[in-house]
Amino acid sequence: MDPMTKMWLSLIAILVMGLSVFLITFARSKTKGLLRALLSVVAFVIMLIGLLGGVASIM
């Protein structure tokens, strides 16, 4: 993978992780019950996708 592609991949991974942090913060502060649990699981999955993108940009 060329360096420019690695840069874009790492930038996307950072933005995806930021999205998951925003989502978990919103879920914990503004929602209750099943919606809170659902948003937390979605945020966790998004964080894993960001982690995989970050690891792929290192390789």
C-alpha positions in Angstrom: 0.0 0.0 0.0 1.4 3.4 -0.9 1.9 6.1 1.8 -1.0 8.3 0.5 -3.5 5.4 0.8 -2.2 4.7 4.3 -2.7 8.3 5.2 -6.3 8.3 4.0 -7.1 5.0 5.6 -5.8 6.2 9.0 -7.7 9.5 8.6 -10.9 7.6 7.9 -10.2 5.3 10.9 -9.8 8.3 13.2 -13.0 9.9 12.0 -14.9 6.6 12.4 -13.6 6.3 16.0 -14.6 9.9 16.6 -18.1 9.1 15.4 -18.3 6.1 17.8 -17.2 8.3 20.7 -19.9 10.8 19.8 -22.5 8.1 19.5 -21.7 6.5 22.9 -21.7 9.9 24.6 -25.1 10.6 23.1 -26.4 7.2 24.0 -25.3 7.5 27.6 -26.5 11.1 28.2 -29.7 11.4 26.2 -31.3 7.9 25.9 -32.6 5.2 28.2 -33.6 1.6 28.0 -33.4 -0.5 24.9 -32.4 2.4 22.6 -29.4 3.1 24.9 -28.3 -0.5 24.7 -28.8 -0.6 20.9 -26.8 2.6 20.4 -24.0 1.3 22.6 -23.7 -1.9 20.7 -23.7 0.0 17.4 -21.0 2.4 18.7 -18.9 -0.6 19.8 -19.2 -2.2 16.3 -18.2 1.1 14.7 -15.2 1.4 17.1 -14.1 -2.1 16.0 -14.3 -1.1 12.4 -12.2 2.0 13.2 -9.7 -0.2 15.0 -9.4 -2.5 12.0 -8.9 0.5 9.7 -6.2 1.8 12.0 -4.4 -1.5 12.1 -4.7 -1.9 8.3 -3.1 1.5 7.9 -0.1 0.5 10.0 0.6 -2.7 7.9 
